[in-house]
């Protein structure tokens, strides 16, 4: 992995910071995974997601888009969150709105216009997107982004993840802020229940972490704690432009906030299928906790990573079921 400074990682290295002129594909022209999937059952909990995240690290600021679709019910939810504090929650964030029970959009996902103001367009299938938002209630937030994927989707069954770079602007409370930094996206489709005491199969805790350096090298690790600490279940290492599956690894939150329990210091180690090893040592720049759905609580933190000594930025997501996050806090109080 090549050496890169934190400043270069912050600005995206070779990226100019200017959005390129968009070409306009025909509506509905995306590849199958850029479009809504046909439900494979009539289960009302058959769900589909299309998540994007990006940051402005020099402002300690994170921004996420999280639309959630339930085609068999004919409804969708649309969330946009912006935060820049260490102990953020919905009421203390810079912006947070999750609209429930929106109608399923009539537009294709590759050129989507959601009723709450989120817009997506697939400019180049599974490779380049425009992502936008206009606050429907008074103009508190406006976003225009050009999102380029660094590598091909990394797949696990009906779920995939991609590292990205985002350039563009956000206008927040009347201030225009330039965006030029690494990001991430994922897609999922299938039956996703809101019931159960565990967040992922029998796992009570499922951290999701990623980091990308200025030269586009980086990692992604999804782990699960099945009773003996969090171990890797899905992820990749990208070194010298070669992306390969992680076959083993561990995740440890070495330090948490005494006040909130939010992670402050995280270390991830792993080995990929090519035999390459890595250590990602991360410090939180911000933190934000909320229920991403009624039975899934998440703490998302912008992270400054050192990946084998190379500076990178990314995120750490602490994912818990509603029952397991309550037990986590009860245990902290007992301690």
HELIX and SHEET records of a PDB file:
HELIX    1   1 UNK A    6  UNK A   11  1                                   6    
HELIX    2   2 UNK A   32  UNK A   34  5                                   3    
HELIX    3   3 UNK A   57  UNK A   59  5                                   3    
HELIX    4   4 UNK A  322  UNK A  334  1                                  13    
SHEET    1   A10 UNK A  95  UNK A 103  0                                        
SHEET    2   A10 UNK A  75  UNK A  83 -1                                        
SHEET    3   A10 UNK A  61  UNK A  70 -1                                        
SHEET    4   A10 UNK A  46  UNK A  56 -1                                        
SHEET    5   A10 UNK A 175  UNK A 191 -1                                        
SHEET    6   A10 UNK A 159  UNK A 172 -1                                        
SHEET    7   A10 UNK A 141  UNK A 149 -1                                        
SHEET    8   A10 UNK A 128  UNK A 134 -1                                        
SHEET    9   A10 UNK A 118  UNK A 124 -1                                        
SHEET   10   A10 UNK A 111  UNK A 113 -1                                        
SHEET    1   B 7 UNK A  95  UNK A 103  0                                        
SHEET    2   B 7 UNK A  75  UNK A  83 -1                                        
SHEET    3   B 7 UNK A  61  UNK A  70 -1                                        
SHEET    4   B 7 UNK A  46  UNK A  56 -1                                        
SHEET    5   B 7 UNK A 175  UNK A 191 -1                                        
SHEET    6   B 7 UNK A 159  UNK A 172 -1                                        
SHEET    7   B 7 UNK A 154  UNK A 155 -1                                        
SHEET    1   C 9 UNK A 288  UNK A 293  0                                        
SHEET    2   C 9 UNK A 296  UNK A 307 -1                                        
SHEET    3   C 9 UNK A 277  UNK A 284 -1                                        
SHEET    4   C 9 UNK A 263  UNK A 272 -1                                        
SHEET    5   C 9 UNK A 242  UNK A 256 -1                                        
SHEET    6   C 9 UNK A 230  UNK A 239 -1                                        
SHEET    7   C 9 UNK A 218  UNK A 225 -1                                        
SHEET    8   C 9 UNK A 208  UNK A 212 -1                                        
SHEET    9   C 9 UNK A 310  UNK A 321 -1                                        
END                                                                             
